[in-house]
Amino acid sequence: MKSGAPEGVEVQVLGHLIYYLPPVSREETKAVATVPVGTALGCLPGLLDIPHFEIQSYVVNGQAVTDLSRVLGRGDTVVLLPVISSG
């Protein structure tokens, strides 16, 4: 899915999550995809083929969101942050 489509919602994927998206979607430190307006936040992992347990946080328009039933609207920007572990 190409970024910047006016009828879609931009999703930025950071960290190791970028490797779940096609190489054409990747930049140096993030990958960008577009999903349809009306998509529920909790549907993003399935749409983007990212295991849900790999996502630590969902950020919509700069605000952390925990309600995964939130429906995304025109102009929303979503950032998916990966789980980070130390070892």
N, C-alpha and C positions, 0 to 999 in steps of 0.2 A: 504494500500500500504506500502510495506516495504522499509525502507531507505537503501541507499547504492547500489542500482541496477545501474550497469554501463551504461545502456541504458536510464536512467532517470535523472531528475533534482530533487535535494533535496530541499524540502520546510520545513523550520522551522517555527512553529507557536508558538507565545508567549502569555503570559497573559491569560486572560479568554478564548481566542480563542481555547486553547487546548481542551476545553470541547466539541467542535464540532467534534473532531476526535475520532476514536475508542480508548478505554482504552489501547489496545495493542500498540498504537502509542505514548503514553504519557510517558514522563519522569517527573522529579520533577517540572521543570519550563518551559518546552517546549514540543511540540509534533512534530514529524518528519514524513513526508510523501514523496513519490516519484511520480512525474508526468512525462508523456512522453516528450522527447525532441521534440521541435516544438510547444509546448503549448504556447499560448499567455498569458501574465501576467494577463490580465483582465478575463481570463477563470478560474483562480485558485479558486475564491470563489465558483463557481458552481461545479467544480470538487471535492472540499473538503467539500461541504455542509456548507459553512460559509457565512452568510449574508454579502453582499458587504459593507453595511453601518457600519459593526462592524470593518472594517479594516481602520486604520488611514494611514498607510504607507506601501509601498512595497520597500524592499531593495534587490537589486540584486548585488551579488559579492561585498558587502560592500558599495554600492552607492544607495542613494535614487532615485527611478525611479517614474516618474509621467505618462509616456507614457504607458498606459495599453495595447497598441497594440504590444508592444515589444515581440518578439518571443524568447523563452528560448532555449538555446543550451546546448550541452553536456558540463558538467563541471560547469555549472552555479549553484549557491546556492542562494536561495531566503529566505528572512525572512519576515513574515507578522506580523506587529505590530498592536495591538488593539487600538481602540479609548479609550482614558482615560478621564474620567470626574471627576470633584470634586463636592462635595456637602455638 
